[in-house]
Amino acid sequence: MKKIILSGLLTGVVLLILSILALYATIWLFPTLAAQYYDPAFDTQAGRYMIYYIHPFVIALALSWFWDRFKGVLTGGFLTKGIEFGLVYALIAIFPVMWLIYSAINVSLAMVATWWIFGLLQGVIAGLVFEKLNP
């Protein structure tokens, strides 16, 4: 249990840094995509911003538990396990949610695609960190 929590918290820090970098990269590289966040569908209440910063830790702790249960099934080397773990997470958890969001909320396919890619990157990076900390 200690390994799950410790690796989850450390992965949360890595994913938080990734989230902030991705946020600024989106603004700089895809300004028209970033402009879509000004739509009233997105809540901009100042009190809820903390949820954005806590999100990587919630994901990391959940994925750490999943990694501990699932790591024996993964085969291959360090990079292969990380990529496979990320793909499994993206296909099982991220894709169905993105499908639902795209079908129910007025967001562009480009926005949903970037969310899916970001979720995939989160899963791969988490898998790589877990492989180092909890092999």
BELVENSUL-V942353 format. One record per run of one state. SS is the DSSP state (a for helix, b for strand, c for the rest). FROM is the first residue (numbers start at 1). LEN is the number of residues. If there is no record, write none. Layout:
((SS FROM LEN) (SS FROM LEN))
//
This chain:
((c 1 1) (a 2 28) (c 30 1) (a 31 8) (c 39 7) (a 46 25) (c 71 7) (a 78 27) (c 105 4) (a 109 25) (c 134 2))
//
